[in-house]
Amino acid sequence: MVVAYDGGRFRGMAENAGVATVAGTLRDVLERCLGHEVTLAVAGRTDAGVHAWGQVVSFDADERRGDPERLAQAVNRQCAPALVVREAGRAEPDFDARFSARSRHYRYTVLSRPVPDPFLAATSWWVAHPLDLNALRLGCDALIGSHDFSSFCRRPKTAGEVSLVRRVLDARWHDLGEGLLRFDISATAFCHQMVRSITGTLVDMGRGRRRAGEMAGILRARDRHAAGTIAPPEGLCLWAVTY
């Protein structure tokens, strides 16, 4: 299934007892339709408040009751507009939404105007100060390629050493007009809070608080304190996943 959702309605993707999550809500509907337990694999475990347009989930289903169109209609009937299934179909037996993914594409929207827009507040980060688009774009250059992104990631709470090396395929800013800016970034994988940390640092560069040329040094530091403030979740959207 390709799933879209309003992250503001959920406490993240991963199930969490006592609160509404994307995975918990989706699983409940699917289990009622299928009549058996469902274990979801997801392409990206988005945090609370983060949206998705192209989230991908996979699961095993009883073939007798697992008609993709019927399941999609059931989810949309019970969960729309907060959560909808955009596409549904049968996959190969070895397909896994997470491990079969080749790359993920996130979008972050920034509204750079003196006055906020109530109609964009739920899906963008309002920055009252003007931003230098050239500085934003120059700051992206050092991100391309394979790097240790420790400066931009929350270190996993697991025993042993965990690699935070990730390969960024593309990173660029788009001027959509009237102060609306969009940051697109694609990578083979991302670590926790990586996109929001990068965005916050780039916005600091756009405001003149940092120089765009500092990005390479921030990467080399491998220190979370070297990067800027984490951008808020509402501007971030998991846009697409490539297989």
Secondary structure, 3 states (H helix, E strand, C coil): CEEEECHHHCCCCCCCCCCCCHHHHHHHHHHHHHCCCCCCEECCCCCCCCEEEEEEEECCCCCCCCCHHHHHHHHHHHHCCCEEEEECCCCCCCCCCCCCCCEEEEEEEEEECCCCCCCCHHHCEEECCCCCHHHHHHHHHHHCEEEECHHHCCCCCCCCCCCCEEEEEEEEEEEEECCEEEEEEEECCCCCCHHHHHHHHHHHHHCCCCCHHHHHHHHHHCCHHHCCCCCCHHHEEEEEEEC
